[in-house]
Amino acid sequence: MSNIINKLNWPIVILLCLTLGLAPFRPPHIWEKLHMLVGGGLTAPADIFDLLMHGTPWVLLLLKGILYLKNKP
């Protein structure tokens, strides 16, 4: 799995975060979904899917950053 994440280009992952990860931009959709999650309002399947869709680029960025720092020579 780490091999797949290492093969992703940094600009692609950052572009995904800035587009899909933040869209719609006012306010960032991921922020609204995280508030729903913390507040216990994230119960509808569409909202859960939405959180996963908008959160995936951020998780990829985090994992790629961790792997980069871990394997840094």
Secondary structure, DSSP 8 states (H G I E B T S, - for coil): -HHHHHHS-HHHHHHHHHHTTT-SBTTBHHHHHHHHHHHT---SHHHHHHHHHHHHHHHHHHHHHHHHHHS--
